């Protein structure tokens, strides 16, 4: 069978590439994620003229690595600069949750982005004197909003989720994480809708929460479920819509008209069972797609966020 649509996954460390001494055929051997508990031997064609390259010495210095990281960061910042949305106050009074029609879906007010034809989304937000409101629509997903995570703090790792990142300080382009920067993860926990707040720098925090992997640790000062947040997930055959209302006091956010705020939208896609994330796609940040490292996935990168201009 063809395994052209299969993948070794994000960390396919096993496997071999060799030439069969009996037949001369080139073979790729090892486990393939889509086939799970199987060892797959794949014949690779078109390599009849393959030859061993002469030995060469390649030197990569710490300076080279730093330059590569700087280049990647610079590219992400340049792309994010083109991301600008106008944000309006909520239309009319809201009781419990707003209707989707109360959000402004004019082109200049809504973010639309995609990974491919089967993974697309749109989102916007609004506010009034008491609440922050978020709407995500037409999030294409053939297993919409499933998450079987056992730890509410890592739902962004274990299944489907909608994310929103925000700098609550207006007109601040600092590239580093500062006090007031936050992340919201909207998902399901024990089968019920849940909103989790991550505040990265809270003055006076003595014991930040670590999110660690073998390559590093991201420390977040506060992670908590927002009990007063209201969330509705409206599933349909090929995806879902989402509405949320969150008290501004819980976010420490005081939206001011004619000010600009930095932030981003994100969608996390899980495997079919909702056990592990397989795709992360963001509206503004093109470099935040890692799905194999808790340390990286827990972090935020304000330098690559887009901008939200609050209308007068």
C-alpha positions as CSV (number, residue, x, y, z in Angstrom):
1,X,0.0,0.0,0.0
2,X,1.1,3.6,-0.5
3,X,2.2,5.4,2.7
4,X,2.4,8.7,1.0
5,X,-0.1,10.2,3.4
6,X,1.5,8.7,6.5
7,X,4.0,10.5,8.8
8,X,6.6,9.5,11.3
9,X,5.2,12.1,13.6
10,X,7.0,15.0,15.2
11,X,9.6,12.9,16.9
12,X,10.2,9.9,14.7
13,X,13.6,9.2,16.1
14,X,13.7,5.5,15.2
15,X,14.0,3.9,11.8
16,X,16.7,3.3,9.1
17,X,17.4,4.2,5.5
18,X,19.4,1.5,3.7
19,X,20.0,-0.4,0.4
20,X,18.8,-4.0,0.3
21,X,22.0,-5.9,-0.6
22,X,20.0,-8.7,-2.3
23,X,17.7,-6.5,-4.5
24,X,19.5,-3.2,-4.6
25,X,16.3,-1.4,-3.6
26,X,16.4,1.5,-1.3
27,X,14.3,1.0,1.8
28,X,13.0,3.3,4.6
29,X,12.2,1.2,7.7
30,X,10.7,2.0,11.0
31,X,7.5,2.9,12.8
32,X,5.1,5.3,11.2
33,X,2.7,7.2,13.4
34,X,-0.4,6.7,11.3
35,X,0.2,3.0,11.3
36,X,0.7,2.9,15.1
37,X,1.9,-0.5,16.4
38,X,3.6,-1.6,13.1
39,X,7.0,-1.7,11.6
40,X,6.8,-0.4,8.1
41,X,9.3,-1.1,5.2
42,X,8.8,1.4,2.5
43,X,10.5,1.0,-0.9
44,X,11.9,4.4,-2.1
45,X,12.0,4.7,-5.8
46,X,13.9,7.1,-8.1
47,X,17.2,6.8,-6.3
48,X,18.9,4.6,-8.8
49,X,21.7,7.2,-9.3
50,X,22.3,7.8,-5.6
51,X,25.9,7.9,-4.6
52,X,27.8,8.5,-1.4
53,X,28.9,12.1,-1.1
54,X,32.6,12.9,-0.4
55,X,33.3,13.5,3.2
56,X,33.1,17.2,4.2
57,X,33.6,19.1,7.3
58,X,30.8,21.5,8.3
59,X,31.4,24.0,11.2
60,X,28.4,25.6,12.9
61,X,29.3,28.1,15.6
62,X,27.3,29.5,18.5
63,X,27.4,32.8,16.5
64,X,25.8,31.0,13.5
65,X,23.0,29.6,15.7
66,X,22.3,32.9,17.2
67,X,22.1,34.5,13.8
68,X,19.7,31.8,12.6
69,X,17.4,32.4,15.6
70,X,17.5,36.1,15.1
71,X,16.6,35.7,11.5
72,X,13.6,33.5,12.4
73,X,12.4,35.9,15.0
74,X,12.8,38.8,12.7
75,X,10.7,37.0,10.0
76,X,7.9,36.3,12.5
77,X,7.8,39.9,13.7
78,X,7.6,41.2,10.1
79,X,4.7,38.9,9.4
80,X,2.9,39.9,12.6
81,X,3.1,43.6,11.7
82,X,0.7,43.0,8.9
83,X,-1.9,41.7,11.3
84,X,-4.2,44.5,12.5
85,X,-7.9,44.3,13.5
86,X,-10.3,46.9,14.5
87,X,-12.2,46.0,17.7
88,X,-15.7,47.4,18.5
89,X,-17.7,47.5,21.7
90,X,-20.3,44.8,22.0
91,X,-23.6,45.6,20.1
92,X,-26.4,45.9,22.6
93,X,-26.9,44.4,26.1
94,X,-25.7,40.9,26.8
95,X,-27.4,38.5,29.1
96,X,-25.2,35.5,30.0
97,X,-23.7,35.0,26.5
98,X,-23.9,37.2,23.3
99,X,-25.4,35.9,20.1
100,X,-22.9,35.5,17.2
101,X,-24.8,38.3,15.4
102,X,-23.8,40.8,18.2
103,X,-20.2,40.6,17.1
104,X,-18.9,42.8,14.2
105,X,-17.9,40.5,11.4
106,X,-16.8,43.2,8.9
107,X,-13.6,42.2,7.2
108,X,-11.6,44.7,9.2
109,X,-12.9,43.3,12.5
110,X,-12.4,39.5,12.0
111,X,-9.3,37.3,11.8
112,X,-9.4,34.5,9.2
113,X,-6.6,32.0,8.9
114,X,-5.9,28.4,8.0
115,X,-3.4,25.6,7.8
116,X,-5.0,23.9,4.8
117,X,-8.5,23.4,3.3
118,X,-9.5,21.1,6.2
119,X,-8.2,23.3,9.0
120,X,-9.5,26.9,8.9
121,X,-11.0,29.3,11.5
122,X,-12.2,32.9,12.0
123,X,-12.4,34.8,15.3
124,X,-13.0,38.2,16.8
125,X,-13.6,39.8,20.2
126,X,-15.5,42.7,21.7
127,X,-16.0,44.2,25.1
128,X,-18.3,46.3,27.2
129,X,-17.9,47.9,30.7
130,X,-18.0,44.6,32.5
131,X,-16.9,41.8,30.2
132,X,-14.5,40.6,27.5
133,X,-16.3,38.6,24.7
134,X,-14.7,36.2,22.3
135,X,-16.2,34.5,19.2
136,X,-14.7,31.8,17.1
137,X,-16.6,30.6,14.0
138,X,-16.3,27.9,11.4
139,X,-13.4,26.1,13.0
140,X,-13.2,23.2,10.7
141,X,-12.5,20.0,12.6
142,X,-13.8,16.5,11.8
143,X,-13.8,15.6,15.5
144,X,-14.9,19.0,16.9
145,X,-13.6,20.1,20.3
146,X,-12.6,16.8,22.0
147,X,-10.1,16.9,24.9
148,X,-9.6,14.0,27.3
149,X,-6.8,15.7,29.3
150,X,-6.6,14.8,33.0
151,X,-4.8,18.0,34.0
152,X,-6.7,21.3,33.5
153,X,-3.5,23.2,33.3
154,X,-2.3,21.4,30.1
155,X,-5.4,21.2,28.0
156,X,-3.5,23.0,25.3
157,X,-1.3,19.9,25.1
158,X,-3.9,17.1,25.3
159,X,-6.6,18.0,22.9
160,X,-8.7,20.6,21.0
161,X,-8.7,24.1,22.3
162,X,-9.2,27.8,21.2
163,X,-6.5,30.1,22.5
164,X,-6.4,33.9,22.9
165,X,-3.2,35.8,23.9
166,X,-3.3,39.5,25.0
167,X,-1.1,42.2,26.3
168,X,-3.4,44.2,28.6
169,X,-1.0,47.2,28.6
170,X,-2.0,49.5,25.7
171,X,0.4,50.9,23.1
172,X,3.3,48.7,24.3
173,X,5.5,46.9,21.7
174,X,8.1,45.4,24.1
175,X,9.2,42.1,22.6
176,X,9.7,40.4,25.9
177,X,6.9,39.1,28.2
178,X,5.8,41.7,30.7
179,X,3.4,42.0,33.6
180,X,-0.2,41.9,32.3
181,X,0.5,39.5,29.4
182,X,-1.9,36.6,29.4
183,X,-3.2,33.6,27.6
184,X,-6.7,32.1,27.6
185,X,-7.3,28.4,26.8
186,X,-10.9,27.5,26.0
187,X,-11.7,23.8,25.9
188,X,-13.5,21.0,27.6
189,X,-12.5,19.3,30.9
190,X,-14.4,16.2,32.1
191,X,-16.7,16.9,29.2
192,X,-17.7,20.4,30.3
193,X,-16.7,23.7,28.8
194,X,-13.8,25.4,30.7
195,X,-11.8,28.6,30.5
196,X,-8.2,28.6,31.9
197,X,-6.2,31.8,32.5
198,X,-2.4,31.9,32.3
199,X,-0.8,35.1,33.7
200,X,2.9,35.0,33.0
201,X,4.3,37.7,35.2
202,X,2.5,38.6,38.5
203,X,4.6,40.7,40.8
204,X,5.2,39.1,44.2
205,X,4.8,35.5,43.0
206,X,7.0,33.2,45.0
207,X,6.4,29.9,43.3
208,X,5.6,30.0,39.6
209,X,4.2,26.9,38.0
210,X,6.8,25.1,35.8
211,X,6.0,23.5,32.4
212,X,9.1,21.4,31.7
213,X,10.5,19.2,29.0
214,X,14.1,17.8,28.6
215,X,15.1,21.0,26.7
216,X,13.8,23.7,29.0
217,X,11.2,25.0,31.5
218,X,8.6,27.7,31.0
219,X,7.5,29.3,34.3
220,X,4.1,30.9,34.6
221,X,3.2,32.8,37.7
222,X,-0.6,32.1,37.8
223,X,-2.7,29.4,36.2
224,X,-6.4,29.1,37.2
225,X,-9.8,28.1,36.0
226,X,-12.1,31.1,35.6
227,X,-15.2,30.0,37.4
228,X,-17.2,33.1,36.5
229,X,-16.4,32.8,32.7
230,X,-19.3,31.6,30.5
231,X,-18.5,29.4,27.5
232,X,-20.7,27.8,24.8
233,X,-19.3,25.3,22.2
234,X,-21.6,24.8,19.3
235,X,-20.6,21.7,17.4
236,X,-21.8,20.7,13.9
237,X,-20.8,17.9,11.6
238,X,-17.5,19.3,10.3
239,X,-16.5,21.7,13.0
240,X,-17.6,24.1,15.8
241,X,-18.4,27.7,16.8
242,X,-17.5,29.1,20.2
243,X,-18.7,32.0,22.3
244,X,-17.3,33.2,25.6
245,X,-17.9,36.0,28.1
246,X,-15.2,36.7,30.7
247,X,-15.3,39.3,33.4
248,X,-12.7,42.0,32.7
249,X,-11.8,42.0,36.4
250,X,-10.6,38.4,36.1
251,X,-8.2,39.5,33.3
252,X,-7.0,42.7,34.9
253,X,-8.0,44.3,31.6
254,X,-9.4,47.8,31.1
255,X,-10.0,48.3,27.4
256,X,-9.5,51.9,26.3
257,X,-10.9,53.4,23.1
258,X,-8.5,54.6,20.5
259,X,-5.7,52.4,22.0
260,X,-3.8,49.5,20.4
261,X,-3.3,46.2,22.2
262,X,-1.1,43.3,21.1
263,X,-2.4,39.7,20.9
264,X,-3.1,36.6,18.9
265,X,-5.7,33.9,18.2
266,X,-4.9,30.2,18.1
267,X,-6.5,26.9,17.4
268,X,-5.2,23.6,18.7
269,X,-6.2,20.4,16.9
270,X,-5.9,17.0,18.6
271,X,-5.7,13.5,17.3
272,X,-9.1,11.7,16.8
273,X,-9.3,10.6,20.4
274,X,-8.5,14.0,21.9
275,X,-5.5,12.7,23.7
276,X,-2.6,14.7,22.2
277,X,-2.2,17.8,20.1
278,X,-1.2,17.4,16.4
279,X,-1.5,20.9,15.0
280,X,-1.3,24.4,16.4
281,X,-2.2,27.3,14.0
282,X,-2.1,31.0,14.9
283,X,-3.5,34.1,13.2
284,X,-0.4,36.3,13.7
285,X,2.6,34.2,14.9
286,X,3.9,32.0,12.1
287,X,6.6,30.3,14.2
288,X,4.4,28.9,17.0
289,X,3.6,25.5,15.5
290,X,5.6,23.2,17.9
291,X,3.5,20.2,19.0
292,X,6.2,18.0,20.6
293,X,7.6,20.1,23.5
294,X,5.6,21.2,26.6
295,X,8.2,23.8,27.4
296,X,7.7,25.6,24.0
297,X,4.0,25.1,23.9
298,X,3.5,26.7,27.3
299,X,5.4,29.8,26.3
300,X,4.1,32.9,24.5
301,X,6.0,35.2,22.1
302,X,4.7,38.8,22.2
303,X,7.2,39.9,19.6
304,X,5.2,38.0,17.0
305,X,1.7,39.1,18.1
306,X,-0.7,41.1,15.9
307,X,-2.5,44.3,16.9
308,X,-6.0,45.2,18.0
309,X,-7.0,48.8,17.6
310,X,-10.1,49.7,19.7
311,X,-12.4,51.9,17.7
312,X,-13.3,55.4,19.0
